[in-house]
Structures are given as C-alpha cells and as structure tokens.
Amino acid sequence: MTHPARARLIEGNKLLKSVAASADLEPAQSERLLEFALDVDAMLAPRGWVILRDSDEAAVLAQLSLTITRALREALKSAEAEFATPLGPLADQGFRAALDGWLPPKTLTRRSRTAQESASKANERAVLQIEVNAALRKQVLEQLPQMTERAGYRVTLSSIALSWISEQLGVDRPTAGNLDQLAMVLHQSMREHVVAAAAGQGTTVDQVLEDGVREFLDGSRTPQLPGWNVPDTRPRNEGGMWQAKSDGPPVQKDRGKLTVHMDEDLLDGLRRRSQEINEEATVPVYPGTVALAILKDRLGEPAE
C-alpha cells in the first residue's frame, strides 16, 4: 500500500509531465514544467527527502535509540519500506510538532511484575536506531521538563518520536510500556548536585539516567566502574572491605534517598547487565552502582 501523500505526488507528477508535453505551450514553458517534474521524481526516489534539506545545520544528524518490542520494531521497519518514508525525518516532524505545542498521548503506567514476566518481556525487547536532526533533538531535550509539567505525565524524546511515527504510518503501538523505579541512597551533596546539574542542562535526573542506561546497554557509552573497567583505588581495611576516609561510623543524616523512574524494560536490562558485570568485577556491582556511575559520568560530582 502506498502512502496517500506519495500517491498524490505520483499522480500529480504524471499530470505535470502530461501538461509539459502539450503542444499548446511555449517550448520554454514546457521545459520549465519538465524540470519541476524531474525534481519531484528525485524526491520520490529512495532517500529523496535529503535534497529538501536547505542548510548545513539541518544536515547534522544524531542517533536516537528507541527500546521497543520486536513486534513494533518489525512493524515500523515494514511500514518504512512500504511507504518509502524514512523514520528519522518522521521523528523530526514529531519534534517540531512538540515544540509547537503537540504532546504525545500518555501510554506509560506503573505496575509491578514478577521475575518470570520480566524475563519474558526481556526476550521481546529490541533497539531501533534512527537518525534525527541534532539541533531539533537538542531543542526538544531542553523543553522536556516544561512539556512534562504541561502534560501532567512524563514526556521523553522516545515517547514523542514513537507516538508521532506510529501515528503517521498507521502502526498500532502495544501498551506494553511501563515505568519502574530505582531507589539509590546518596550523600546529600551528591543528591543535590545531580538534581541541580540536570536542571541546569534543561532536563531531569530521570531523563539523564534513562538516556545513560540506554547507551550503556547498547555499548555506545560506558561509565567508569571501579574494579571492572578501571582499577579500584578506594582504601580498604584488613578484611578487604571498603573503608571510608573518615574514622567512625557513617553519618546517616548526611545521606538521602533518590528515587528515579525509567522504562521498566530498560531497568530490567540494567539489572541483568549489572549482574553480568558483578560476576566479572573484583568488587560488588549492583544496579545502583552503575546508575550512580552514569550520573557521575554525565552530571559530574559536587565540589569538595
């Protein structure tokens, strides 16, 4: 099935060529119409949309990783081929629409799952990589906190891109996406730092961590994890346990809980990968360990 817009362009182009061949037109007019028709032919060719870019800035692309079900990935790839419509430019349309006030529908709900359900869901997940306009991606990323506040539920780059692409291609999105949470106990100074640093970047800790976990799982960016990919230089006592720099028991009042939310399938992936690393590392590695390393990598640490 041909996309309606593409079908209209094809039909219109046939008419344009027919008029251009008319004996009633001046040669110059016929030549001009034929040039228009050839331009439309070029745009209808595979990746013809590239010629519509009119600036160097628009040509700068960035990768966007979408963690979705295998079935949805196959449906989107099939529709992309069927309509000869690349997914990246469609995501760009969604980003522009979001900047103009459009918001993706609320599709995520929180619930708990059994270990068996988590294992089953993990086998169904896949990553879809698309190329989007880097400048648009940055603009939307900076506006996500305001969009989330206006919507009353969490809005992400992924939810904008997936909702718009699915709607435009007529692909039904499964209601499998859910939010889960990870609780970490951090020094108060670190907790306050990451919240402020994320806000300073025009985003949230949740979004920073979700992007970081996604890139950690696909291997595009890995934080430093002492005892695994960098040496563990922390001081230890005679029993081999890590020892704080100061004497005496830890001061609990200087520590606080930071709860972050992310797609439950991403969190499942973080748990599985943390377990694998834990078996290789010389020191214990838990999901919270990796999450904290990701936040340090992306947001830095408070000044001493």
C-alpha positions as CSV (number, residue, x, y, z in Angstrom):
1,M,0.0,0.0,0.0
2,T,1.4,3.4,-1.0
3,H,1.3,6.3,1.5
4,P,-1.5,8.7,0.5
5,A,0.8,11.7,0.2
6,R,3.2,9.7,-2.0
7,A,0.3,8.6,-4.2
8,R,-0.8,12.2,-4.7
9,L,2.7,13.3,-5.6
10,I,3.0,10.4,-8.2
11,E,-0.4,11.2,-9.7
12,G,0.3,15.0,-9.8
13,N,3.7,14.4,-11.4
14,K,2.1,12.4,-14.2
15,L,-0.3,15.2,-14.8
16,L,2.6,17.7,-14.7
17,K,4.5,15.7,-17.4
18,S,1.4,15.4,-19.5
19,V,0.9,19.2,-19.4
20,A,4.6,19.8,-20.2
21,A,4.3,17.6,-23.3
22,S,1.3,19.7,-24.5
23,A,1.7,21.3,-27.9
24,D,-0.2,24.4,-26.7
25,L,2.7,25.5,-24.5
26,E,5.7,27.5,-25.5
27,P,9.0,25.5,-25.5
28,A,10.4,27.4,-22.6
29,Q,7.2,26.7,-20.6
30,S,7.3,23.0,-21.4
31,E,11.0,22.8,-20.4
32,R,10.3,24.6,-17.1
33,L,7.4,22.2,-16.2
34,L,9.5,19.2,-17.1
35,E,12.2,20.5,-14.7
36,F,9.6,20.6,-12.0
37,A,8.6,17.0,-12.8
38,L,12.2,15.8,-12.7
39,D,12.6,17.4,-9.2
40,V,9.5,15.5,-8.0
41,D,11.0,12.3,-9.4
42,A,14.2,12.9,-7.5
43,M,12.2,13.5,-4.2
44,L,10.2,10.3,-4.8
45,A,13.4,8.3,-5.1
46,P,14.8,6.4,-2.1
47,R,16.1,8.9,0.4
48,G,14.9,11.7,-1.9
49,W,13.9,13.7,1.2
50,V,17.6,14.5,1.7
51,I,17.6,17.1,-1.1
52,L,15.0,19.1,0.8
53,R,17.5,20.0,3.4
54,D,18.5,23.6,2.9
55,S,21.2,24.3,5.5
56,D,24.4,22.7,6.9
57,E,22.8,22.7,10.4
58,A,19.9,20.6,9.2
59,A,22.4,18.0,7.8
60,V,23.9,17.3,11.2
61,L,22.4,14.1,12.5
62,A,22.3,12.4,15.9
63,Q,21.5,8.9,16.8
64,L,18.3,8.2,18.8
65,S,17.9,4.7,20.3
66,L,14.3,3.5,20.8
67,T,13.8,0.5,23.1
68,I,10.6,-1.2,21.9
69,T,9.1,-4.6,21.4
70,R,10.4,-6.7,18.5
71,A,6.9,-6.8,17.0
72,L,6.7,-3.0,17.0
73,R,10.2,-2.7,15.5
74,E,9.3,-5.0,12.7
75,A,6.0,-3.2,12.1
76,L,7.8,0.2,11.9
77,K,10.5,-1.2,9.6
78,S,7.9,-2.8,7.4
79,A,5.9,0.5,7.1
80,E,9.1,2.4,6.5
81,A,9.8,0.2,3.4
82,E,6.2,0.1,2.3
83,F,5.7,3.8,2.3
84,A,9.4,4.6,1.3
85,T,9.3,7.0,4.3
86,P,12.5,7.1,6.5
87,L,11.7,7.0,10.2
88,G,14.2,9.7,11.1
89,P,12.5,12.6,9.2
90,L,9.2,11.5,10.7
91,A,10.7,11.7,14.2
92,D,11.9,15.2,13.3
93,Q,8.3,16.1,12.3
94,G,7.2,15.0,15.8
95,F,9.9,17.1,17.4
96,R,8.8,20.2,15.5
97,A,5.2,19.4,16.5
98,A,6.1,19.1,20.1
99,L,8.0,22.4,20.0
100,D,4.8,23.9,18.6
101,G,2.7,22.6,21.4
102,W,1.7,19.0,20.5
103,L,2.2,16.4,23.2
104,P,2.3,12.6,22.8
105,P,-0.5,10.7,24.4
106,K,0.0,9.1,27.8
107,T,0.9,5.5,27.2
108,L,3.0,4.5,30.3
109,T,1.6,3.2,33.5
110,R,3.4,1.9,36.6
111,R,2.9,-1.6,37.9
112,S,4.9,-4.4,39.4
113,R,6.0,-7.5,37.6
114,T,7.1,-11.0,38.6
115,A,10.6,-12.2,37.8
116,Q,9.1,-14.6,35.2
117,E,7.2,-11.7,33.5
118,S,10.4,-9.6,33.4
119,A,12.4,-12.5,31.8
120,S,9.6,-13.0,29.3
121,K,9.4,-9.3,28.4
122,A,13.2,-9.0,28.1
123,N,13.2,-11.6,25.3
124,E,10.6,-9.5,23.4
125,R,12.6,-6.2,23.5
126,A,14.7,-4.7,20.7
127,V,16.5,-1.5,20.0
128,L,15.6,0.6,16.9
129,Q,18.3,3.1,15.9
130,I,17.2,6.1,13.9
131,E,18.9,9.3,12.8
132,V,17.3,12.6,13.7
133,N,18.1,16.3,13.3
134,A,20.7,17.0,16.0
135,A,19.6,20.6,16.5
136,L,15.9,19.7,16.8
137,R,16.8,16.9,19.3
138,K,18.7,19.4,21.5
139,Q,15.8,21.9,21.4
140,V,13.3,19.3,22.4
141,L,15.6,17.9,25.1
142,E,15.8,21.3,26.7
143,Q,12.0,21.7,26.7
144,L,11.2,18.2,28.1
145,P,10.7,19.4,31.7
146,Q,8.2,22.1,30.6
147,M,6.4,19.6,28.3
148,T,6.2,17.1,31.2
149,E,4.8,19.7,33.5
150,R,2.2,20.8,31.0
151,A,1.2,17.2,30.1
152,G,0.9,16.1,33.8
153,Y,2.9,12.9,32.9
154,R,6.4,12.2,31.8
155,V,7.3,13.2,28.2
156,T,10.5,11.9,26.6
157,L,12.3,12.0,23.3
158,S,11.3,8.4,22.8
159,S,7.6,8.9,23.5
160,I,7.5,11.9,21.1
161,A,9.3,10.1,18.3
162,L,7.4,6.8,18.7
163,S,4.0,8.4,19.0
164,W,4.4,10.6,16.0
165,I,6.0,7.9,13.8
166,S,3.3,5.3,14.7
167,E,0.5,7.8,14.1
168,Q,1.8,8.9,10.7
169,L,2.4,5.3,9.5
170,G,-0.7,3.9,11.0
171,V,1.1,1.4,13.2
172,D,-0.5,0.5,16.5
173,R,1.7,0.8,19.5
174,P,1.4,-2.1,22.0
175,T,0.5,-0.9,25.5
176,A,3.5,-2.8,26.9
177,G,5.5,0.2,28.1
178,N,5.6,0.7,31.9
179,L,7.6,2.8,34.3
180,D,9.6,1.2,37.1
181,Q,11.7,2.9,39.8
182,L,15.2,2.5,41.2
183,A,16.0,3.9,44.7
184,M,19.5,4.9,45.5
185,V,21.0,6.1,48.8
186,L,23.4,9.0,48.1
187,H,25.3,11.5,50.1
188,Q,23.1,14.6,50.4
189,S,25.7,16.7,48.5
190,M,25.7,14.3,45.5
191,R,21.9,14.1,45.5
192,E,21.5,17.9,45.5
193,H,24.2,18.2,42.8
194,V,22.7,15.8,40.3
195,V,19.3,17.4,40.6
196,A,20.7,20.9,40.1
197,A,23.0,19.8,37.3
198,A,20.2,18.1,35.4
199,A,18.0,21.2,35.8
200,G,20.9,23.3,34.6
201,Q,21.0,21.3,31.4
202,G,17.3,21.8,30.9
203,T,16.4,18.2,31.7
204,T,15.7,15.9,34.7
205,V,17.7,13.2,36.6
206,D,15.2,10.6,35.3
207,Q,15.8,11.6,31.6
208,V,19.6,11.8,32.1
209,L,19.7,8.3,33.7
210,E,17.3,6.8,31.1
211,D,19.5,8.1,28.2
212,G,22.6,6.9,30.0
213,V,21.2,3.4,30.7
214,R,20.1,3.1,27.1
215,E,23.6,4.0,25.8
216,F,25.2,1.8,28.5
217,L,23.2,-1.2,27.3
218,D,23.8,-0.6,23.6
219,G,27.5,-0.1,24.3
220,S,27.8,3.4,22.9
221,R,28.9,4.9,26.2
222,T,30.1,3.1,29.3
223,P,30.8,4.9,32.6
224,Q,33.8,4.1,34.8
225,L,33.2,1.3,37.2
226,P,36.0,0.7,39.7
227,G,37.0,-2.9,39.9
228,W,35.7,-3.7,36.4
229,N,36.8,-1.3,33.6
230,V,39.1,0.9,35.9
231,P,41.2,0.0,38.9
232,D,39.6,0.1,42.3
233,T,41.8,2.5,44.3
234,R,39.4,3.0,47.3
235,P,41.0,2.3,50.7
236,R,40.2,-1.0,52.3
237,N,40.6,-2.5,55.8
238,E,42.4,-5.7,56.7
239,G,39.3,-7.7,55.9
240,G,39.2,-6.3,52.4
241,M,36.1,-4.2,53.0
242,W,35.9,-0.7,51.7
243,Q,36.8,1.9,54.4
244,A,35.6,5.5,54.5
245,K,38.2,8.2,54.6
246,S,37.0,9.5,58.0
247,D,37.0,7.5,61.2
248,G,33.9,6.3,62.9
249,P,30.5,5.1,61.6
250,P,29.0,6.8,58.5
251,V,26.8,9.7,59.3
252,Q,23.3,8.6,58.1
253,K,21.8,12.1,58.3
254,D,24.2,13.1,55.5
255,R,22.7,10.5,53.2
256,G,19.3,10.6,51.5
257,K,17.3,8.5,49.1
258,L,17.0,9.4,45.4
259,T,14.2,7.6,43.5
260,V,14.5,7.6,39.7
261,H,11.9,6.4,37.2
262,M,12.6,4.8,33.8
263,D,11.0,2.4,31.4
264,E,10.8,-1.0,33.2
265,D,12.4,-2.8,30.3
266,L,15.4,-0.5,30.5
267,L,15.6,-1.2,34.2
268,D,15.4,-4.9,33.6
269,G,18.3,-4.6,31.2
270,L,20.3,-2.6,33.7
271,R,19.7,-5.3,36.3
272,R,20.8,-8.1,34.0
273,R,23.9,-6.3,32.8
274,S,24.8,-5.3,36.4
275,Q,24.6,-9.0,37.4
276,E,26.9,-9.9,34.5
277,I,29.5,-7.2,35.4
278,N,29.2,-8.3,39.1
279,E,30.5,-11.7,38.1
280,E,33.5,-10.2,36.3
281,A,34.4,-7.4,38.7
282,T,36.7,-7.5,41.7
283,V,34.2,-5.6,43.8
284,P,30.4,-5.9,44.1
285,V,28.5,-4.1,41.3
286,Y,24.7,-3.5,41.7
287,P,22.2,-1.6,39.5
288,G,22.5,1.4,41.8
289,T,26.3,1.2,41.4
290,V,26.0,1.5,37.7
291,A,23.3,4.2,37.9
292,L,25.4,6.3,40.1
293,A,28.4,5.9,37.8
294,I,26.2,7.0,34.9
295,L,25.1,10.1,36.8
296,K,28.7,11.0,37.7
297,D,29.7,10.5,34.1
298,R,27.0,12.8,32.7
299,L,26.5,15.3,35.5
300,G,29.8,15.3,37.3
301,E,30.3,15.4,41.1
302,P,29.9,18.1,43.7
303,A,33.0,20.2,44.6
304,E,34.7,19.0,47.7
